[in-house]
Amino acid sequence: MHVAIHPPPFFGRPMNAYAPSAAFFDLDRTLIRGSANFALAWEAFKAGQVPKRQLAKDAVNALSFIFAGASDNRSERLRERILRAIAGVPVVDLESLGDRFIPRLARTVMPEARTELDRQAAAGRDRIIVSASPIEIVGRLAKMIGMEGAVATTAEITDGRYTGQLVGPFCYGEGKVAAIEQLASERGYDLNECVAYSDSISDLPLLESVGEAVVINPDRELRKIAPKRGWRIVEVGKRASRAARRATPRSLGQ
């Protein structure tokens, strides 16, 4: 019996040539507009691996997430369902599903998020996705969009198949803090010099664990907290357009 554990992937630099600090990016609604897990569920449905009733539930959850943000209960239920669904599934099957939608997911990176990725690259930081989604998906997406790495939920693999158990913590809430603390220890990042980006109040522990926090497309609760903490807010879509108009001085005579 062979148990495999995915190490955090690292891209874009020679191995072990880590930057002194990192910028940690949440994935859903921070880098991309929707849910990576729903994209995975849709491909699994098309492959006959997910029944239509479950897909409908995933669609409702995805819409709720897009408009309201993450919730602890919904994320916990999703974790348990995904682990049950993949128990006994060959790893190559999940990788095959990823081939079908990861390139499409890469094209949904929001322009405002891309600007922040470029900002952190210019500052010399490693750019890392931190996500509750499976590492097999998140790691490949990070590489495809030019980031330096990813930490994400990691499922145990035995003899090329998923066991239905996790390796390490669920990468959500406090689990994200544990993940970046371990990564910082391994790579020498000074968390006081690091930056974290998120849209959700569920990532408050992550935002509080680094020297600088930035909120992108924040949910209602995080939008209230950010100004009190002095955290920069990055608006997206229509909100970004309105913010730009307010910041543009009116011409003389108007």
C-alpha positions as CSV (number, residue, x, y, z in Angstrom):
1,M,0.0,0.0,0.0
2,H,1.3,3.4,-0.9
3,V,-0.1,6.6,0.6
4,A,0.6,9.8,-1.4
5,I,0.7,13.3,-0.1
6,H,0.8,16.2,-2.5
7,P,3.5,18.8,-1.5
8,P,2.5,22.4,-2.1
9,P,3.4,23.0,-5.7
10,F,5.9,25.7,-6.6
11,F,6.3,27.3,-10.0
12,G,8.0,30.1,-11.8
13,R,11.4,30.1,-10.0
14,P,14.2,27.6,-9.6
15,M,13.3,25.1,-6.9
16,N,14.0,26.5,-3.4
17,A,14.5,30.0,-4.8
18,Y,11.6,31.4,-2.7
19,A,11.0,35.1,-2.3
20,P,11.3,36.5,1.3
21,S,7.5,37.1,1.5
22,A,4.3,36.0,-0.2
23,A,0.9,37.3,-1.3
24,F,-1.8,34.8,-0.4
25,F,-5.0,34.9,-2.6
26,D,-8.3,33.3,-1.9
27,L,-9.7,31.8,-5.0
28,D,-13.5,32.0,-5.4
29,R,-14.9,35.6,-5.7
30,T,-11.4,36.9,-5.1
31,L,-9.5,35.7,-8.1
32,I,-12.4,34.3,-10.1
33,R,-16.1,35.4,-10.1
34,G,-17.7,32.1,-9.2
35,S,-16.9,28.7,-7.7
36,A,-14.2,26.3,-8.8
37,N,-16.0,23.5,-7.1
38,F,-19.1,24.1,-9.1
39,A,-17.0,24.0,-12.3
40,L,-15.7,20.6,-11.1
41,A,-19.2,19.4,-10.3
42,W,-20.5,20.4,-13.8
43,E,-17.7,18.4,-15.5
44,A,-18.4,15.5,-13.2
45,F,-22.1,15.6,-14.1
46,K,-21.3,15.7,-17.9
47,A,-19.0,12.6,-17.3
48,G,-21.9,10.8,-15.6
49,Q,-20.3,11.0,-12.1
50,V,-22.8,13.3,-10.5
51,P,-26.7,12.9,-10.6
52,K,-28.8,15.7,-11.9
53,R,-30.4,16.3,-8.5
54,Q,-27.0,16.9,-6.9
55,L,-25.9,19.2,-9.7
56,A,-29.1,21.3,-9.1
57,K,-28.1,21.6,-5.4
58,D,-24.6,22.6,-6.4
59,A,-26.0,25.2,-8.7
60,V,-28.1,26.7,-6.0
61,N,-25.1,26.7,-3.6
62,A,-23.0,28.3,-6.3
63,L,-25.5,31.1,-6.9
64,S,-25.9,31.7,-3.2
65,F,-22.1,31.8,-2.8
66,I,-21.7,34.3,-5.7
67,F,-24.2,36.7,-4.2
68,A,-23.8,36.2,-0.5
69,G,-20.3,34.7,0.0
70,A,-19.2,31.6,1.8
71,S,-20.7,30.2,5.0
72,D,-19.2,27.7,7.4
73,N,-22.1,25.3,7.2
74,R,-22.2,25.2,3.4
75,S,-18.5,24.8,3.2
76,E,-18.5,22.0,5.7
77,R,-21.3,20.1,3.9
78,L,-19.5,20.5,0.6
79,R,-16.3,19.1,2.1
80,E,-18.0,16.0,3.4
81,R,-19.9,15.4,0.2
82,I,-16.8,15.8,-2.0
83,L,-14.8,13.4,0.2
84,R,-17.6,10.8,0.1
85,A,-17.9,11.2,-3.7
86,I,-14.2,10.7,-4.4
87,A,-13.7,7.7,-2.1
88,G,-12.3,5.0,-4.3
89,V,-12.0,7.2,-7.4
90,P,-8.7,6.9,-9.3
91,V,-6.7,10.1,-9.2
92,V,-6.3,10.1,-12.9
93,D,-10.1,10.5,-13.3
94,L,-10.1,13.8,-11.3
95,E,-7.1,15.0,-13.3
96,S,-9.0,14.2,-16.5
97,L,-11.9,16.3,-15.4
98,G,-9.5,19.1,-14.6
99,D,-8.2,19.0,-18.2
100,R,-11.7,19.9,-19.4
101,F,-12.4,23.0,-17.2
102,I,-9.2,24.4,-15.7
103,P,-8.2,26.3,-18.9
104,R,-11.7,27.8,-18.9
105,L,-11.5,28.7,-15.2
106,A,-8.1,30.5,-15.9
107,R,-9.9,32.8,-18.3
108,T,-12.3,34.0,-15.6
109,V,-9.6,35.7,-13.5
110,M,-11.1,39.1,-12.8
111,P,-9.2,42.1,-14.3
112,E,-9.0,43.8,-10.9
113,A,-7.5,40.6,-9.4
114,R,-5.0,40.4,-12.3
115,T,-3.9,44.0,-11.4
116,E,-3.2,42.9,-7.9
117,L,-1.3,39.8,-9.1
118,D,0.9,42.1,-11.2
119,R,1.3,44.5,-8.2
120,Q,2.6,41.7,-6.0
121,A,4.9,40.4,-8.7
122,A,6.4,43.8,-9.0
123,A,6.9,43.8,-5.2
124,G,8.9,40.6,-5.5
125,R,6.5,38.4,-3.6
126,D,5.6,34.8,-4.3
127,R,1.9,34.7,-5.2
128,I,0.1,31.7,-3.7
129,I,-3.6,30.6,-4.0
130,V,-5.0,29.5,-0.7
131,S,-8.3,27.6,-1.3
132,A,-10.6,25.0,0.1
133,S,-10.9,23.4,-3.3
134,P,-8.9,20.3,-4.2
135,I,-5.1,20.8,-4.6
136,E,-5.2,18.9,-7.8
137,I,-7.4,21.6,-9.3
138,V,-5.9,24.7,-7.5
139,G,-2.3,23.8,-8.1
140,R,-2.8,23.5,-11.9
141,L,-4.8,26.6,-12.0
142,A,-2.1,28.6,-10.1
143,K,0.5,27.4,-12.6
144,M,-1.7,28.2,-15.6
145,I,-2.3,31.8,-14.5
146,G,1.4,32.4,-13.7
147,M,1.4,32.2,-10.0
148,E,4.2,30.7,-7.9
149,G,2.2,28.2,-5.9
150,A,-0.9,27.0,-4.1
151,V,-2.0,25.4,-0.9
152,A,-5.4,23.8,-0.8
153,T,-7.5,20.9,0.6
154,T,-5.5,17.7,0.1
155,A,-7.2,14.3,0.0
156,E,-5.4,11.1,1.0
157,I,-4.4,8.8,-1.9
158,T,-3.7,5.1,-1.5
159,D,-2.5,3.1,-4.5
160,G,-3.6,5.7,-6.9
161,R,-7.1,6.1,-5.5
162,Y,-8.7,8.6,-3.1
163,T,-9.5,7.1,0.4
164,G,-12.2,9.7,1.3
165,Q,-10.0,11.1,4.1
166,L,-8.1,14.4,4.3
167,V,-4.4,14.8,4.7
168,G,-3.9,17.7,7.1
169,P,-6.6,20.3,7.9
170,F,-9.5,21.4,5.7
171,C,-8.1,24.5,4.0
172,Y,-10.9,26.8,5.2
173,G,-11.1,29.4,8.0
174,E,-8.5,28.6,10.6
175,G,-7.3,25.8,8.4
176,K,-6.0,28.4,5.9
177,V,-3.9,30.0,8.7
178,A,-2.4,26.6,9.6
179,A,-1.6,26.0,5.9
180,I,0.2,29.3,5.3
181,E,2.0,29.0,8.7
182,Q,3.4,25.7,7.6
183,L,4.3,27.0,4.2
184,A,6.0,30.1,5.8
185,S,8.0,27.8,8.0
186,E,9.1,25.6,5.1
187,R,10.0,28.5,2.7
188,G,11.2,31.2,5.1
189,Y,8.4,33.7,4.6
190,D,8.0,36.4,7.2
191,L,4.2,36.6,7.7
192,N,4.6,40.1,9.0
193,E,5.8,41.1,5.5
194,C,3.2,39.0,3.7
195,V,-0.2,40.1,2.2
196,A,-3.5,38.3,2.1
197,Y,-6.5,38.9,-0.2
198,S,-10.0,37.7,0.3
199,D,-13.7,38.5,-0.3
200,S,-15.2,36.6,2.6
201,I,-15.6,37.1,6.3
202,S,-14.8,33.4,6.6
203,D,-11.2,34.4,5.8
204,L,-10.9,36.8,8.7
205,P,-8.3,34.6,10.4
206,L,-6.2,34.5,7.2
207,L,-6.4,38.3,6.8
208,E,-5.4,38.9,10.5
209,S,-2.5,36.5,10.2
210,V,-0.3,38.6,7.9
211,G,1.1,42.1,7.9
212,E,-1.2,43.5,5.2
213,A,-4.8,42.6,4.3
214,V,-6.6,43.6,1.1
215,V,-10.3,42.8,0.5
216,I,-11.5,42.2,-3.1
217,N,-15.2,42.2,-3.8
218,P,-16.0,41.9,-0.1
219,D,-19.2,40.4,1.3
220,R,-21.4,42.5,3.5
221,E,-19.7,41.6,6.8
222,L,-16.2,42.0,5.5
223,R,-17.1,45.3,3.9
224,K,-18.1,46.7,7.3
225,I,-14.9,45.5,9.0
226,A,-12.3,46.5,6.4
227,P,-12.4,50.3,6.9
228,K,-12.2,49.9,10.7
229,R,-9.0,47.9,10.2
230,G,-7.6,50.2,7.6
231,W,-7.7,47.5,5.0
232,R,-7.7,48.5,1.3
233,I,-10.9,47.5,-0.6
234,V,-10.6,46.5,-4.3
235,E,-14.0,46.8,-6.0
236,V,-14.8,44.7,-9.1
237,G,-17.3,45.0,-11.9
238,K,-20.0,47.7,-11.6
239,R,-18.7,48.8,-8.1
240,A,-15.3,49.3,-9.6
241,S,-16.8,51.5,-12.4
242,R,-18.7,53.6,-9.9
243,A,-15.7,54.0,-7.7
244,A,-13.6,55.1,-10.7
245,R,-16.2,57.7,-11.7
246,R,-16.3,59.1,-8.1
247,A,-12.5,59.4,-8.1
248,T,-12.4,61.2,-11.5
249,P,-12.4,65.0,-11.0
250,R,-15.1,66.8,-13.0
251,S,-14.0,69.1,-15.8
252,L,-14.1,72.8,-15.2
253,G,-17.4,74.4,-16.2
254,Q,-19.5,71.3,-15.4
